[in-house]
Amino acid sequence: MKIKSQEIKQLNITVLFTEIDHTPITAEKMREVFGLSEEEKKKSPFFEIPGIKSLIMPPEKQKDISFEANRLRLNDKSGKEPKDSDLVQDFYKAFENLVDKTKLVAYGFNYDILVTTEEPVEYRIFIGEKMLSILNSGVLSEGGMRMVYRKDNKRFDLQISPIVGQPKQFIAHLNVHYDAAKIEDFTLIQNQFVQGYSEIQKIISQLEK
C-alpha cells in the first residue's frame, strides 16, 4: 500500500470523572475561562440540553468543548498537529476552573486521520485469514479492523474504517487511554499528546510495508 497523503480530521482530549457538577458551568463562565474577547464571545454559541453543556469556539478556532454527566470532551478540527494545537491548554483551563479535580478517573487522546492511497486499498490486509474464509469465493468490497491492546502502561484502541465510495481512502483512529486519579504536570500531558500522534504516524507508516 502506497500512501499519498494524510490529513488530520480531528484531535480530541476526553477526560473521565466519577461525576461532573454542571451548576457552575455557564456560557458566561466558559467564555471567560477560555479567554474569549468580547468580539469572539458573539461568535461562540453555547448549547445546553439535559446532561450536556457545550461551547462552540469562534469559527476561526475550529474547536468545541463539551461537559457530559461524567466526561469532559475537547475537540480540535483545525487540522493542526498536536505540537501546534492549544488543546492541552484548553484542558488545563477547564480542569483548573470548571470541574472538581478530586473526581478524576482517567483521560485519553483521540486522533482521526484521513489517509489517501495511490491505489485502491487492499482491504484484505486488515482482516485475518479465518474471517476472510467466510467470503467463500465471494468478493470483499470493503473492510476494516479494531484492535485494543496495552503497552507501556497505556491502553490503545486502534481502528481502521473504510469510507463508502472512496476506495483510495480510509480513516485511521487511535485512542490512547491513561488511568489517573490526579494530574500535576500539564507539560507531561502535552508530551503524551504529541507521543500519541507519533504512535499513529508509526502505525500508518507500517501499513506501507
C-alpha positions as CSV (number, residue, x, y, z in Angstrom):
1,M,0.0,0.0,0.0
2,K,1.5,3.3,-1.1
3,I,0.2,6.3,0.9
4,K,-0.3,9.5,-1.0
5,S,-1.3,11.9,1.8
6,Q,-2.6,12.2,5.3
7,E,-5.0,14.8,6.8
8,I,-5.8,15.3,10.5
9,K,-9.6,15.4,10.7
10,Q,-9.9,15.8,14.4
11,L,-7.8,15.8,17.6
12,N,-9.6,15.1,20.9
13,I,-8.9,15.0,24.6
14,T,-11.5,13.2,26.7
15,V,-11.4,13.3,30.5
16,L,-13.4,10.9,32.7
17,F,-14.6,11.8,36.2
18,T,-16.9,10.0,38.7
19,E,-19.3,12.9,38.0
20,I,-19.3,16.5,36.9
21,D,-21.4,19.2,38.7
22,H,-22.9,21.3,35.9
23,T,-24.1,24.0,38.2
24,P,-21.1,26.3,37.9
25,I,-20.8,25.7,34.1
26,T,-22.5,28.6,32.4
27,A,-22.0,30.2,29.0
28,E,-20.5,33.3,30.6
29,K,-18.1,31.4,32.8
30,M,-16.9,29.2,29.9
31,R,-16.2,32.1,27.7
32,E,-14.4,33.8,30.5
33,V,-12.3,30.7,31.4
34,F,-11.2,30.2,27.7
35,G,-10.2,33.8,27.4
36,L,-12.6,34.9,24.6
37,S,-12.6,38.6,23.6
38,E,-15.9,40.5,23.5
39,E,-16.0,40.0,19.7
40,E,-15.2,36.3,20.0
41,K,-18.0,35.8,22.6
42,K,-20.5,36.9,20.0
43,K,-19.3,34.1,17.7
44,S,-19.3,31.3,20.3
45,P,-22.7,29.7,20.7
46,F,-23.5,27.8,23.9
47,F,-25.8,24.8,23.9
48,E,-27.5,23.1,26.8
49,I,-29.6,20.0,26.8
50,P,-30.2,17.7,29.7
51,G,-26.9,16.3,30.8
52,I,-24.7,18.2,28.3
53,K,-23.3,21.7,28.1
54,S,-21.3,22.7,25.0
55,L,-19.4,25.8,23.9
56,I,-18.6,26.1,20.2
57,M,-15.5,28.3,19.8
58,P,-15.4,31.1,17.1
59,P,-15.2,29.6,13.6
60,E,-11.6,30.5,13.1
61,K,-10.6,28.4,16.1
62,Q,-12.4,25.2,14.9
63,K,-12.8,23.9,18.4
64,D,-15.5,22.9,20.8
65,I,-15.7,21.9,24.5
66,S,-18.5,19.8,26.0
67,F,-19.3,18.7,29.5
68,E,-21.4,15.5,29.9
69,A,-22.5,13.6,33.1
70,N,-19.0,12.4,33.8
71,R,-17.0,13.4,30.7
72,L,-15.2,16.5,29.5
73,R,-14.6,16.5,25.8
74,L,-12.3,18.9,23.9
75,N,-12.2,18.8,20.1
76,D,-9.9,20.5,17.6
77,K,-10.8,20.2,13.9
78,S,-8.3,22.8,12.7
79,G,-6.0,20.2,11.1
80,K,-3.1,21.3,13.3
81,E,-0.7,18.7,14.7
82,P,-0.7,18.2,18.5
83,K,2.6,20.1,18.8
84,D,0.8,23.2,17.3
85,S,-2.6,22.7,18.9
86,D,-3.6,24.5,22.1
87,L,-6.0,21.8,23.1
88,V,-3.9,20.9,26.2
89,Q,-4.0,24.5,27.3
90,D,-7.8,24.4,27.0
91,F,-7.8,21.2,29.0
92,Y,-5.8,22.9,31.7
93,K,-8.2,25.9,31.9
94,A,-11.2,23.6,32.1
95,F,-9.5,21.4,34.7
96,E,-8.5,24.2,36.9
97,N,-11.7,26.2,36.7
98,L,-14.7,24.2,35.8
99,V,-14.5,20.7,37.4
100,D,-13.8,19.0,40.7
101,K,-10.3,17.7,40.2
102,T,-10.6,15.2,43.0
103,K,-13.1,13.2,41.0
104,L,-10.7,12.5,38.1
105,V,-10.7,8.9,36.9
106,A,-8.9,8.9,33.6
107,Y,-8.0,10.8,30.5
108,G,-7.2,10.0,26.9
109,F,-6.2,11.3,23.5
110,N,-8.0,10.6,20.2
111,Y,-6.6,11.1,16.7
112,D,-8.6,10.8,13.5
113,I,-6.5,10.7,10.3
114,L,-7.8,10.6,6.8
115,V,-5.4,8.5,4.8
116,T,-5.3,8.7,1.0
117,T,-3.5,6.0,-1.0
118,E,-2.1,5.9,-4.5
119,E,-4.1,2.8,-5.5
120,P,-7.4,1.3,-4.2
121,V,-7.0,0.0,-0.7
122,E,-6.4,-3.8,-0.4
123,Y,-8.8,-4.3,2.5
124,R,-7.6,-7.9,3.0
125,I,-4.6,-6.7,4.9
126,F,-6.9,-5.6,7.7
127,I,-8.7,-8.9,8.1
128,G,-7.5,-12.3,9.4
129,E,-7.5,-15.4,7.2
130,K,-10.2,-17.1,9.2
131,M,-12.5,-14.1,8.7
132,L,-11.6,-14.0,5.0
133,S,-12.6,-17.7,4.7
134,I,-16.2,-16.6,5.4
135,L,-16.3,-15.0,1.9
136,N,-16.3,-18.5,0.4
137,S,-15.3,-17.3,-3.1
138,G,-17.2,-14.0,-2.6
139,V,-15.7,-10.6,-3.3
140,L,-14.6,-8.3,-0.5
141,S,-15.8,-4.8,-1.2
142,E,-14.6,-3.0,1.9
143,G,-13.1,-4.0,5.3
144,G,-11.6,-2.6,8.4
145,M,-10.4,-3.6,11.8
146,R,-10.3,-2.8,15.5
147,M,-7.6,-3.8,17.9
148,V,-7.4,-2.9,21.6
149,Y,-4.0,-3.5,23.3
150,R,-1.9,-2.5,26.2
151,K,1.7,-1.2,26.0
152,D,3.9,0.9,28.4
153,N,1.1,1.1,31.0
154,K,-1.3,2.6,28.4
155,R,-4.4,1.2,26.7
156,F,-4.5,1.7,22.9
157,D,-7.7,1.4,20.8
158,L,-6.8,1.3,17.1
159,Q,-9.5,1.3,14.4
160,I,-9.3,1.4,10.6
161,S,-12.5,2.3,8.9
162,P,-13.2,2.3,5.1
163,I,-15.1,5.3,3.6
164,V,-18.1,4.3,1.4
165,G,-17.5,5.2,-2.2
166,Q,-13.9,6.2,-1.6
167,P,-11.7,3.1,-2.5
168,K,-8.5,5.1,-2.1
169,Q,-9.2,6.5,1.4
170,F,-9.8,5.3,4.9
171,I,-9.9,6.7,8.4
172,A,-7.2,5.7,10.9
173,H,-8.4,6.3,14.5
174,L,-6.3,5.8,17.6
175,N,-7.3,6.3,21.3
176,V,-4.6,6.4,23.9
177,H,-6.0,5.9,27.5
178,Y,-4.4,6.8,30.8
179,D,-5.9,5.8,34.2
180,A,-5.2,8.7,36.6
181,A,-6.5,10.0,39.9
182,K,-4.7,13.3,39.6
183,I,-2.8,15.5,37.2
184,E,0.1,17.6,38.5
185,D,2.1,18.3,35.3
186,F,0.5,19.6,32.1
187,T,3.8,19.6,30.4
188,L,3.7,15.8,30.7
189,I,0.2,15.9,29.3
190,Q,1.4,17.9,26.3
191,N,4.3,15.4,25.7
192,Q,1.9,12.5,25.9
193,F,-0.5,14.2,23.4
194,V,2.4,14.5,21.0
195,Q,3.7,11.0,21.6
196,G,0.2,9.5,20.8
197,Y,0.3,11.3,17.5
198,S,3.8,9.8,16.8
199,E,2.3,6.4,17.6
200,I,-0.4,6.6,15.0
201,Q,2.1,8.0,12.5
202,K,4.2,4.9,13.1
203,I,1.2,2.7,12.6
204,I,0.3,4.3,9.3
205,S,3.9,4.0,8.1
206,Q,3.9,0.3,8.9
207,L,0.9,-0.2,6.6
208,E,3.1,0.8,3.7
209,K,5.5,-2.1,4.3
